[in-house]
Amino acid sequence: MTETSLPSVLVTRRLAPGVLERLTPSCDVTLHDDDLPMPRPELLRAVAGKAAVVTTLDDLVDAEFLDAAGPGLRLVANHAVGTHNVDLAACAERGVRVSNTPGVLTEATADMAWALLLAATRRLGEGERWLRSGRPWAWAPNFLLGMELSGTPLGILGMGRIGRAVARRAAAFGMPVGYHNRTRPAEVAEDGPRWLPLDELLERSQVLVVTCPLNAATRHLLDADRLARLPAGAVVVSMTAGVVDEEALAAALDSGALFAAAVDNFEREPEVPAALLAQERAVLAPHLGSSTVRTRQAMGGLAVDNVLAVLAGAAPLTPVQAVRS
């Protein structure tokens, strides 16, 4: 790169309207102008020589990726809160900074968790499929009976920003809230949601919302044995891929142990397990948690701001550090 040339930046996915225009005046941008992820060989070719890259959760940033990028790579700006697609230790070893987009998607994702919870407990997906199929129906005292949320115990696994936003919304339904988190956040008032050991939380939660991040410790944390600790007829809402064992979740629905479940984020996206697709009482969404115009513009804007900051010689606004073992 000469003194007069612009820094080269790769953007691996089409961004929300208006976001890319903030980057193009000061950077030489290579854009994968598609809603689908870049094929791996194309990604490795495109990242070569870049100073920064805006990635998504589908882009695996590992040693191979970093080697393909070369020594000039300064920042991986992940367009997400999670960073399970990024080898943070490998980035740290090479002096590559990593950023994410926390905070800006909290409210939209909490709204989506409640949308899924209401759809699952009131069997809205079943009802809509019934009507669209043209099957005969009539109001009846026992037709598609759902679960009432008012006063129902709610458990939250993961009390970060999104978990706390889910808890705030529970107050409108008069739901007692318990939670489990690796630490007890200072933001949770002493007279607010109650911290419980994981197994006790499961045993007390008629409704469980999963918002904790995916990492080595939480992958398949809710396996068949832990799902069996939930009360009979419980409802599970999963907002994080990989924390709930999807096959075990389908089996719990199939056996009738769970009343319903809802999933917004799948472990092997875009693949959805056939066992879940077969469940009438599974509400399935194509990863829509942060999918509002305002939120996606804010996420893209924050990723771009991180790129501009690092390329100007400053620290990223929302850095992610490798966790030391």
N, C-alpha and C positions, 0 to 999 in steps of 0.2 A: 504493500500500500504506500503510495507516495504521499507527500505532505499535503497535497491538494485534493487527494481522493477522499471519498466518504467511507466511513467504516461499513463493512459488509455484514448484513444481518439476514438470517433466515427466519421466516415465519412459516411454521409447518401446517397451518390450517387457515382457512378463510375466517376473518375476524368479524365481529359485530359492526354494523354500519358506523362509519365515522372514525373508527379506531386507527386504522392503518395510516390515514392521512396525517396523523400526529408524528409518525415515524419517518415517512418518506422525505420530508425536506432536508433532514440531516443525516440520512443513512441510505446506503445502496441496498435496497430491500429485494430479496428473493422470496416470493410468495408462492406457496402451494395453494393455488386458488380453488380449493375444493372443500366440501364438508366432510369428506372421507379422509382418513389418515394417509400419510405418505407411505407407500411400500418401502420396506426396510432398505433394499438396495438403492432406491432413489434417495432416501433420507441420508444415507451414508455418503453418497456422491454430493448431495446438495450442501451438506454442512462443511465440506472441506474449505478451509481458509476463512471461515466466518469469525467475526469478532464477538457476535452474540447470536443466540437463537431463542425464539419464542416457541416453546414446546407445549404439547398437551399430554394428558395422561396416557394416551396411546403410543407416545414416542418413548421408547426405551433408551435412556441415557446411561450407557454403561461404558466399560473400558474401550470396547470396539468403537462406539460412537465418538468418544473423546479422542481416540487415536485418529479416526477419520477426519475430525475437525482440525486437528493440528494444534500447535503451541499458541496460536493467536487467539484461541477462544477465551473470552473473558467472563462471559455470563451465560447461564442457562436460566431463562425466565419462564418458569412453568406457569401456564395459564390454568391454574387450579390451586386449591388450598393444599391438597395432598401432594406428596412428592414420592410415592412408592414406586414410580417409574424411573426415578433418578438414583443412581449410585452416588450418594453424597460423599462417601469416603473417597471414591475414585476421583470425584471432582475436586475435593480438598487436596488430594495428593498432587494434582496437576495445577493447583492454584486457580481453578475455575469457580467462580462464585455462582450461587444458586439462589433464586428468589421464587416466591409464590404469590398468591393473591388472597390473603386472608381478610376477613372482616366484611368485604364488599358483597359477599354472597350469603351472608348469615340469614337475613330476613326472608329472602326468596326461598332458601332451602328449608327453613323452618315452616314457611307457608306450605311448601310441597309436602312435607312430612305430615302436616295436618290434613291436607287434601287426601293423601293416601289413607290416612287413618280413618277419616270419615267415610271414604269410599269402601274400605274394607269392612268396617263395622256395620254400615248400613247396606251393604251388598249392592252398591250402585252398578258395578260392572256386570253382575249377574242380571240385574234388572234391565239395563240397557241392551245387553245381548238378547234377552228374552223378547223385548219389543222389536228389535231390528230383525229378529228371525221370523217374525210374523206368527209366532205361536199364540194360540188363544189365551186370554187371561181375563181375570176379573178380580176386583177387590175382594179379599177374604180375610178373616181374622188371623189365619196362619200363613198368609202368603209372604214369602221372602222376609221372614222375621230377622231383624238385626239385633245388634248389641247397643244398649244405651251407654253413653259416655259419662253423663252427669254423675259425679261422685265415685267413679271407677278408679281404682289405684293405677297410676301411671309410673312405669319405670323407664329411666333414660340411661342408656349405656354410652357414656361419653359426655362429660359436662363441660365441653368447650363452648365456644361462642354459639354454635348451632344448638347444642343441647340446652343451653340456658334460654335461648329464644323459644325452643319448643316448650320448656317449662313455663315461661311467662304466659304463653297462650293457654296453657292448661288451667290457669286461674279462672278463665271465663267459663269453664265447664265444672268448676268446683272439684277438680280431681286432686287427691293427695298425691304428691310427687316424691319418689325416691330416686336415687341415682347411684351409679358406681363410676368412679373415675380413678385413675392412677394416683392423682393428688386431689386434695379438696380445694377447689378454686376459691380465692379470696372474694371473688365477685358474688359468690353464693351466700346470702344472708344466713345468720345463725338460725333464724326462725323460718327459713325458706325450705327448699327441698332437702330431704334427709339423705345423707351418705349411708350406704349399706354395703357390706361385703357382697361380692358378685352373686354367690349362690343364694343368699338371703334376698337380694333384690329380685332375682328370678322367681323365687317362691312367692313373693308378695305382689308381683306385677300382673294384673289382668290384661294390661296393655303394655308392650315393651317397644320403645323406639330406639334404634341403634344408630348412633351418630359418631362413634369413636373412630379415629383414623385407622387405616389398615397399616400394620407393620408386622414384624416377625412375631411379636407377642400376641397380637390380636387376630392373626389369620386363623379362621375356623374356630375362634374362641367359643362361639355358640354352635357346638356340635350336637349330635343326637342326645348325648347324656345331659348336656346343659339345657337343651330345649325341653327335655322331659321334666325339668324342675319347674317349669312354668305351670301355673294353675290350669286345670282342665278348662278348655274353651277360651284360652288366651288368644290375643292377637299380637303379631309381630310385624313391625314396620322397619325395613332395612334401608338405610340411606347410604351405607358404605359397602362397597363390593368386598367380598372375601371374608368379612367378619362372621357372617352367618353361613354355615355349610348349606348350600342351596339344595343338595340332594336330601339332607336330613330335614330341611324345612318342608320340602315336598312330601316326605314320608310322614311327618307329623300332621300335615293337612290331610293326607290320604287316610290316616288312621282315625281321624276325628279328634285327635288330642288338642289341636288348635282350632279355634273358630274360623280364623281367617289370617291372611298375611298379605303384606304389600312390599314390593321390592322396586327400587328406582335405579339401582346401580348393580350391575352383574359382574361376576368374577371374570368371565371370559367374553366380555362384550366384543361384538354385537351378538354373540351366541347366548341364547336363553335356554336353560335346561328343559328338555322335553317333559320331564317330570313336573316342572312348575307350570308349563304351558297347559298341561292336562288338568290342572286344578281349577275348578270353577270358583273356589273362594280365594284364589290368589289374584290380587290386583297388581298388574305389571306395567311399569312405565319405562320408556326408553331414555333413562338418565336425564330427567327434566328438572332436577332439583334447583339449579341456578338459572333455569331457562326463562328469563324475562329480558326484555330489551334493555332496561335500565341496568340490570345486574351484569349481563354479558358485556355491555359497554364499559361498565366500571371495572370488570375483571381484565378486559383487554387493555383499558387505559392504564391500569396499575402495572400490568406486564410491560407495556411500552415505557412507562415512567421509570421502571427499574432499568430497562435497557439504556435509556437516555442518561440516567444518572451514572451508571457504570462507565459508559463510553466517554462521559465528560470527566472521568477521574474520581467520582465520588463513590460512596458505598451504596449498595442497593437499598431501596426504601424498606423492603420487606425481606430481609435475608433469611435463608434457611441454612442451619449449620449441621454438620454431621454429628450424630450422637456418639460420644466416646463410650466404649464398652469398659 
